[in-house]
């Protein structure tokens, strides 16, 4: 599991001149991106990292050079104390500075831990500021553990809802799920989960970088990413499988199949669009790529054809990384767009992409929910075969997974529909 | 034939619909003349989510049972479950009216009325008023009539539900032009046929763990003193496995049925199980503890919640539950569930044997609730102590829906 995503080898080309800005927001976001730089990324100019917080101490401790303290006049640099209102006001006060910090880039990656005051409330403001530029916005947001206070969970839920409408892609990362990651070090499960968060976000960022910046055997570029994430709202799923050694194809596929981020309780039954990038060593020939592609096409249920990319990185002989980015539920009704928001993104799209958007809407044959069931009989989806079922849920368009549309199952402040082992923080080892 | 009538016992469960047809002869005996079990659709956690889907499968099951018994149902007894069901214990009190302090019929009626007069909020409907023992001047008495005392009290365990959800169940039956004669909550129905009178007397806890809910009924000294519904069932076990093992629901279901056990033991440590077991690409091995630990966490939580609910009601006294726990329902098929119940509830526990006096094929747990409904169809109204009729309220509700 640790073999993934080194930084790009020196001397690699950056043909596109793409600029990426990674923003760590709040305490958790600042910590995560701080570790990103140290472990994963080398500065080549194409990727900039900055941190934004209300807490001066946390910023001072961060190895990231570009820092922005927001709401100084409000908190005197002492943090938001878990108060979302303070976090929001702090960001509002420093809108201009945030705008300047983001600058002119192609891709903004927001990294935030939800549940606290600054991250939860400032992230939507920052996302909104970013949405006024032409940049594509992706957010990675960690969600509080189930055993944390209901207040924190509520704050996180509210923030997720806001962010979803503002960014092009939001990847939720529940701490509960990542608790299952890492080795069986039962004593420090929470630290494990945090380390796993850093690792997953690092993987995601590096996957994106390789995809966007390196010329590939089958090339994916910013246009591909834009096409995938063209509408705001909906749900974005990220997953990755990495393996090395002789049997790395089979093992990477296996790792991808059990990627925790592809098995969240609210995972979509069906994707609207999927983009898959494969990175391998010089031994990754086109026939091998095709073999992997046909395997993956069977596994995912996707409305449109899956977009594949493949990159050869000579430094990675006998290793393989499969990175999946999917979007689902893009037809969910979006809240009223904020002023200036829609125009700016639409304007930045290429003409062909706008066409795609229209045809995608026209092709959307999903029945409205209110239709009498018997009228839907003829249109009912085929029962997926066993292979596909790996990534499916029985119910469509779920927010709460299988128990969506049922009453909440609350007992003493816990939602009993959430697996007991997760609520209890019980670690389940699923690898032999 | 004119003196007999055919009653249909219908249980609309989360996983399956069970229909039994019983022919009642002159109000005396009952012959089971037809049965059908079909997969349920549109039901989750014991509640109807999709009325049309649920109706279709219930209607098909009813028609099938009618067909294989070559008869027509005259009236239906319907089981009800779901987390919307709630129970309250209330005590009715009256001062004995006659100057000689001898309890008369009118005093008993007075005490009963007093216990049942509590009004429910709008949108709630009583399903049962279950009588508990009388007491006369603080002393428990089985039958207070003609006894001497000043203050007569009687307890009731009253169960009420969300009117709309109850109406939804009724709608399903009315949709096929049948009348519902009575609604009986699932736990009470199961308990009625699975327990011998002696077990009810010595105290017993019947736990019916189905696909979407776990229903329980506690008998103490022959009386139903508490019922409850926990909206957790086999579906949750499957969902937990699906998320925990990161496999689809179907694979999770297979693991549950083929490899599942309700408790983890250290011997599992070395055991491994295959996902598909067919050597295809994508097949992989799982450590057995992953499965047993996930299930144990879920199942023991259900028992723990039941224990807490009994404790909160001050009814958790192992000595008064001498016959222990009787497990039924689809999920009671899970290996080791009795052991898990024993460990958590600290009571003796065993799987229900199925009621005596019925055909072997009907002794399967899947029929226990429906058999209980037939039991009440035959005897319910006459059963003195455990009177189940809530009277006019339910009638009104049923009547109301005869119009649509």
Interface residues (C-beta under 8 A of the other chain):
Chain A: X180 X250 X253 X254 X257 X258 X259 X260 X262 X263 X264 X265 X295 X299 X372 X373 X374 X386 X387 X389 X390 X391 X392 X393 X394 X401 X402 X403 X405 X406 X407 X409 X411 X416 X417 X419 X420 X421 X422 X424 X426 X428 X429 X430 X431 X432
Chain B: X42 X44 X45 X47 X49 X50 X52 X53 X56 X83 X84 X230 X231 X232 X235 X236 X239 X240 X242 X243 X244 X245 X246 X247 X248 X249 X250 X251 X272 X276 X281 X282 X284 X285 X286 X287 X289 X290 X293 X294 X297 X298 X301 X305
